[in-house]
């Protein structure tokens, strides 16, 4: 879903915030929206805040700041916001949440305990005493839509799993974080083997999405693949997963990931492609 707007993430903007610039306040894991359910402007938000640039929306600078306590207004989770607002605004809000959360957890130098200072124009902080440079690091994760062919040789079934944590009622895709020194492709093969005991072929890149719900800097990277052995059945690891099943692509369960997630985009694209 999009409203035609364009959000470009960024950490640099010359000059102070303008009264008409869009802005988001973050309190814990909640974000403040205006009474109409849209973004506030700087002029709409009372009080003195430490505004941080997070990018531009249609070439207009956008700002974010943290609050220690939630005040009056409509405070919503990123999950709810992403379900209500068009994709560019959901991406903007996700970056605001991640940047403010990261700054809150990276206030002090881990080497000498001095207070860190912002690096102008970057999503990074630096220690004024020992010079330690602390960038906002990405945490890449992978997820994969695994299919197996039917009698006609075309994708016929999709593997879906249920996790032991998070939204446990949903049927989702095999996923996991990338280990240090590991490629994205190797992470897919490892996660599939560890979580459901299968091997896959034909690994193909699908797309990516920043994911604010899993913490600062999380980037989801999606792939498609086919089961190397079409007769193989999944065996769950018993720790992260509690169920894994092959579902016909024309009879997928109703309990799927939300429409704004790359997991759902992968599932829908796989099902649509099979019908063509």
C-alpha positions in Angstrom: 0.0 0.0 0.0 1.4 3.5 -0.9 0.0 7.0 -1.2 2.5 8.1 -3.8 4.9 9.6 -1.2 8.6 8.8 -1.1 10.6 8.4 2.1 14.4 8.5 1.8 16.3 7.5 5.0 19.1 9.8 6.0 21.0 11.2 9.0 22.0 14.6 7.8 20.1 17.9 7.4 21.5 21.4 7.5 19.8 23.7 10.0 17.2 23.2 12.7 13.8 21.6 12.3 11.2 23.8 10.7 7.7 24.3 12.2 6.1 22.5 9.3 8.5 19.5 9.2 6.9 16.1 10.0 8.0 14.7 13.3 7.5 11.6 15.5 7.9 11.2 19.2 8.9 7.8 20.5 8.2 6.5 24.1 9.5 3.0 24.6 8.1 1.0 21.7 5.2 3.4 21.0 5.0 6.3 18.5 2.8 9.4 18.8 0.4 10.2 15.9 -1.8 13.2 15.4 -5.5 13.3 16.1 -6.2 12.4 12.5 -4.0 9.4 12.6 -1.3 11.0 10.5 2.2 12.4 11.4 2.5 15.5 13.6 4.4 18.6 12.6 7.1 20.1 14.8 4.7 23.0 15.5 2.1 20.5 16.7 4.3 19.1 19.5 4.8 21.2 22.6 8.0 21.0 24.6 11.7 21.1 23.9 12.9 17.9 22.3 16.3 16.7 21.1 15.3 16.3 17.5 17.3 13.9 15.3 17.0 13.9 11.4 15.8 10.5 10.1 15.4 11.3 6.4 13.1 13.2 4.0 9.5 12.6 3.0 8.9 14.1 -0.5 12.1 16.1 0.0 10.9 17.6 3.3 13.1 16.8 6.3 11.6 14.5 8.9 12.6 14.4 12.6 12.3 12.1 15.6 12.9 12.4 19.3 12.5 10.2 22.4 10.4 10.8 25.5 10.9 9.3 28.9 7.1 9.1 29.5 4.2 8.9 27.1 2.1 12.1 27.2 -1.3 13.0 25.8 -2.1 11.9 22.2 -2.5 8.7 20.3 0.4 6.4 21.1 0.5 3.3 18.9 2.9 0.4 18.3 4.8 0.2 15.0 2.8 -3.0 14.2 -0.5 -1.1 14.5 0.9 1.9 12.7 2.2 -0.1 9.8 -1.2 -1.8 9.4 -2.9 1.6 9.2 -0.6 3.9 7.2 0.8 3.7 3.7 4.2 2.0 3.2 6.4 5.2 3.0 5.0 6.4 6.4 5.4 2.9 7.9 9.0 2.8 6.8 9.6 6.4 8.2 8.1 5.4 11.5 10.1 2.2 11.6 13.3 4.2 11.2 12.3 6.7 13.8 11.6 3.9 16.3 14.9 2.1 15.5 17.1 5.3 15.6 15.6 6.6 18.9 15.9 3.2 20.5 19.5 2.8 19.4 20.5 6.2 20.7 18.9 5.4 24.0 20.9 2.2 24.4 24.1 3.7 23.1 24.6 6.7 25.3 27.8 5.7 27.0 31.2 4.6 25.6 31.7 0.9 26.1 35.5 1.4 26.3 36.0 4.3 28.7 32.4 5.1 29.9 32.3 8.7 28.7 29.1 10.0 27.2 29.0 9.5 23.4 28.4 12.4 21.0 26.5 12.3 17.7 28.5 12.3 14.5 27.0 15.0 12.2 25.4 13.6 9.1 25.7 9.9 10.2 23.8 7.4 12.1 26.7 7.0 14.5 28.1 8.3 17.7 31.7 8.9 18.8 33.4 9.0 22.2 35.0 12.5 22.8 37.5 11.0 25.2 38.9 7.9 23.5 37.6 8.3 20.0 35.6 5.1 19.9 33.4 5.2 16.8 29.9 3.5 17.3 27.9 3.2 14.1 24.3 2.0 14.1 24.9 -1.5 13.0 22.5 -3.6 10.9 21.3 -7.0 12.0 20.5 -9.0 8.9 18.0 -11.8 9.0 16.8 -14.2 6.3 13.4 -15.8 5.5 12.5 -18.2 2.7 9.4 -19.4 1.0 10.1 -23.1 0.3 7.9 -24.9 -2.2 7.7 -28.4 -3.6 6.3 -29.4 -7.0 3.1 -31.3 -7.6 2.4 -33.9 -10.4 2.8 -31.3 -13.2 6.2 -30.3 -11.9 5.1 -26.7 -10.9 5.2 -25.4 -7.4 2.2 -27.0 -5.6 2.8 -26.7 -1.9 4.3 -24.1 0.4 6.1 -24.9 3.7 4.7 -22.9 6.7 5.8 -23.0 10.3 4.5 -21.9 13.7 7.0 -20.4 16.2 7.2 -21.0 19.9 7.5 -17.3 20.6 6.0 -14.1 19.2 2.6 -14.3 17.4 2.4 -18.1 17.9 -1.0 -18.4 16.2 0.5 -17.4 12.8 1.7 -19.7 10.1 4.9 -18.1 8.9 8.1 -18.8 6.9 11.4 -20.3 8.1 13.6 -17.4 9.2 16.6 -16.5 11.3 19.4 -14.1 11.9 22.6 -14.2 9.9 25.8 -15.3 11.8 29.1 -13.4 11.7 31.1 -14.5 8.7 28.1 -16.0 7.0 26.6 -15.1 3.6 22.8 -14.6 3.3 22.5 -17.7 1.2 24.5 -19.8 3.7 22.2 -18.5 6.4 19.1 -19.7 4.5 20.6 -23.2 4.1 21.6 -23.4 7.8 18.3 -22.1 9.1 16.3 -24.5 7.0 18.5 -27.4 8.1 18.4 -26.5 11.7 14.7 -25.6 12.0 12.9 -28.1 9.7 15.7 -30.6 8.7 15.4 -30.0 5.0 17.7 -29.1 2.2 16.7 -26.6 -0.6 17.7 -25.9 -4.2 17.1 -22.9 -6.5 17.7 -20.3 -3.9 16.5 -16.9 -5.4 16.6 -13.4 -3.9 13.2 -11.8 -3.5 13.6 -8.5 -1.7 14.2 -6.9 1.7 12.5 -4.9 4.4 13.7 -3.0 7.5 11.8 -4.5 10.4 11.3 -2.2 13.4 9.6 -4.9 15.6 12.7 -6.9 16.1 15.0 -4.2 17.4 17.3 -1.4 16.0 18.9 -2.1 12.6 17.1 -5.4 11.8 16.9 -5.9 8.0 14.8 -8.9 6.7 16.0 -10.4 3.4 13.6 -12.7 1.6 14.3 -15.7 -0.7 12.4 -18.3 -2.6 13.6 -21.9 -2.9 12.4 -25.4 -3.7 12.7 -28.6 -1.6 15.7 -30.6 -2.8 13.7 -33.8 -2.0 10.0 -33.3 -2.8 9.1 -36.3 -0.7 10.9 -35.1 2.4 8.7 -34.0 5.4 9.8 -31.3 7.8 10.9 -32.1 11.3 10.8 -29.2 13.7 13.7 -28.4 16.0 11.4 -28.3 19.1 12.9 -25.1 20.3 12.1 -22.2 18.0 9.4 -24.1 16.1 6.4 -26.1 17.3 4.8 -27.0 13.9 5.8 -27.2 10.2 3.4 -28.3 7.4 3.2 -28.3 3.7 0.1 -26.4 2.5 -1.5 -26.5 -1.0 -0.9 -23.1 -2.6 -4.6 -22.8 -3.4 -5.6 -23.6 0.2 -3.3 -21.6 2.5 -4.4 -21.0 6.1 -6.1 -17.8 7.2 -3.6 -17.2 10.0 -0.8 -15.6 7.9 1.6 -12.8 8.6 0.3 -9.2 8.3 -0.1 -7.6 4.9 2.7 -5.0 5.5 5.4 -7.7 6.1 7.8 -9.1 3.6 6.8 -12.6 4.9 3.3 -12.0 3.6 4.6 -10.5 0.3 6.6 -13.6 -0.2 3.7 -15.9 0.5 1.3 -13.9 -1.7 3.8 -13.7 -4.6 4.5 -17.5 -4.4 0.7 -18.2 -4.4 0.1 -15.8 -7.3 3.0 -17.1 -9.3 1.7 -20.7 -9.0 -1.7 -19.6 -10.4 -0.2 -18.0 -13.6 
